[in-house]
Amino acid sequence: MNHSPPSFIQLGWRSLWRDWRAGELRLLVLAVTLAVAALTAVGFFADRLQNGLARDASALLGGDAVINSDNRPPDAMAQQAQVLGLQTTETLGFPTMGRAPDEAGGAARLVALKAVGDGYPLRGTLRVAPTPQAPDVATRDIPAPGTAWVDAALLVALDLQMGQPLLLGDASFTLAQVIALEPDRGAGFMSFAPRVMINAADLPATGLVQPASRLSYRLAVAGPDAAVKQFVQWAEAEIEKPGVRGLRLESLESGRPEMEQTLARAEKFLNLVALLAALLCAVAVAIAARGFAQRHLDDCAMLRVLGLSQATMARAYTLEFALVGLMASAVGVALGYAVHHVFVLLLAGLVEASLPAPSLSPVFLGLGMGLTLMMAFGLPPVLQLAQVPPLRVIRRDVGQLKPATLAVLGLGVAGFALLLLAASRDLLLGGIAVGGFAAAVLLFAAVSYGAVRLLRASVNEATAPRALVMATRQLSARPAFAVVQISALAVGLLALVLLVLLRTDLIASWRNATPPDAPNRFVINIQPDQGDAFQQTLREAGVERYDWYPMIRGRLVSINGETVKPEDFVGDRAQRLVEREFNISNSATLPPHNPVAAGRWTDNEADGLSVEEGLAETLGLKLGDRLGFDMAGQLSEGTITSLRKVDWGSMRVNFFVVFPVAQVPDVPVTYISAYQAPTGNVQFDNALVRQFPNITNVDMSQTIAQVQRVLGQVIGAVEFLFAFTLAAGLVVLVAAITATRGEREREFAILRAVGAGSALLRQVQRIELLGVGMLAGFLASVVAVIVGWALARYVFEFAWTASLWVPLAGSVAGALLALAAGWWGLRSVLRTPVVETLRKAST
């Protein structure tokens, strides 16, 4: 009776069921699930965040498009909007001092005043409440003439109640409503001062708008998409016309520069963690698949004896691994979706509006990544089983890679690399991570092979301890296995060391932005004749450390003798920079928080200039260029002799341009000071303003607290995903150590059969694990320092401070981790009875 051989579908299903019940697929499923979960967790969160920002862009602007300018926008802008059938509204904002009446204490506080007209806001919802404790409601109204709507923080700062008067310039306003939500305020970091909103009709009575006032006009438009697009195109053309200055078209506003940088770094680090998790899991899958292939040698040889074709076996294993990959990927996507909610909770408050539901793109990315992992790194070793002849099982070897298997491996690796680059959302980040790991694998393999050969030649078997001799023989007897084991272990350790180093320096750079002694008060407009008295007041209040710099307003008018015009520059930021006035300073000595990035700072250097390196890059300036500035009608020139690195998020006084001299004669100057307010003296600010009524005192306490809160949230999210990659790294370590478990069992069984004791074999195993781990740890640490430096410099943009002890610590950590993983994964090798092990080897 003839039985037709099973189809590849039947064989694939049977193999899947049998291997699943036997636990053969456990490590493969775990590795793929971890990789997909890490990638999709970041993907879901980034997708929702981007969709939310796109959805709320118009609400955050207060319109579909906004013209922002330092002077009143030309009438043609509003007229063109009306011709296109668009709604318009205009607002005017600027900082000023708000005061409580003398009978209410007379306290003063810097406020962000905003005058609004009818129709405000065109997009988004303004929400107000009658008192700070009352629930807020949406409103389409604006403040009535003679009234002011304010942030609750201003009531606390000035010790005022609703219904009391608030003094602004020459006018008095009745406090009528508390602002709960202002749609066009920005993404949470735009205004460091409490908001005061008044009716535009009341603004002239305040007397605050003067010719030299620094104002921000905003003309918002809203309407049908086609009309808005047409207006935007027209406005862009108008702004680019020669002679048009100070106008810019706004899209979604970002937050404070240091917060934008912090969140951008955090997103890149989360992407890096996800990439490293995927790379680690690729190694784990490859190791697990090799072990899977070794354990299925006998089964495949028997199937070949029974006449099953190579094609049927190859299709069956492909089906099995595709189903396993699909199942593990689905679990990983579900886990990633659950994990991303933790990110949303940890970063709650960074995006005020509720986030929309995610799209399906992270799902497809996760499924594609999981299947690619299985097919690229899991399938090639298994495909070789289909080509194993019956006699090959005697040699316990699956043979050399065949062309078809190499083609699958090559296509899979290429696809895997492309998916990683897509998932990174940053080609530079993805290129350094993927390219660095690819180069590291080749380096690890070459160095570990050389180390094994050198070890065999350097150990004197006549004088060396017996356990060391046996361990050396074990490694050199199977150099290919040793290379695979050391390389895999080094890759796992590389990811862990790299993440620990980057995480430590990245978090340190964030926290250094707001150290405990960071200034929380910035005082501007201090007149020269008030300098001594002001500094004496600070010292009497116990403030010993403070920044004190002259501040000069100046406009860049020439570069190397050529008149500067905005149209000479490419890029919106460069054009805006040459249109505006700079805050310029002078100092005989280099500011201690501004390291020199290029050139040389010389104290009291006449005719010299020091320029911030970011400004130099934007404007195309270089050392030796001669710049001319118009400072209140006085032309001052200097040659760039140094470029400074300025951390704009440092909470210190910083300037674009500094003259390295003690004085700049014949120019009007005021002074700026930054200090930490004396603790326990709550009336110090009010007393300072009463003593020097012309100054503007900016209280940054709430801003610093907000920055620290955000940093804490971001660090929590980073460390949460960091735990995922640690888990992936441990999976790789265990997989790498246990990759040769079968060979170890047979070798140790033979040694025990010829009289070797368990204590001696235990020493051999420990020496081997310590040696392998130490070498892998050293190699991983050296490469981690190199890759980390590249990522820190070119991707995260912070100083790299890895020290020389890193390779030493990595070697020790690698040895200990290898020993721990070996104890866990190989603890049964010495416990298995000799007879049982030899019986398995002979079957």
Summary of the structure (lengths in Angstrom):
residues: 843
radius of gyration: 34.3
end to end distance: 29.6
largest distance: 113.8
contacts: 2851
relative contact order: 0.11
helix: 56%
strand: 16%
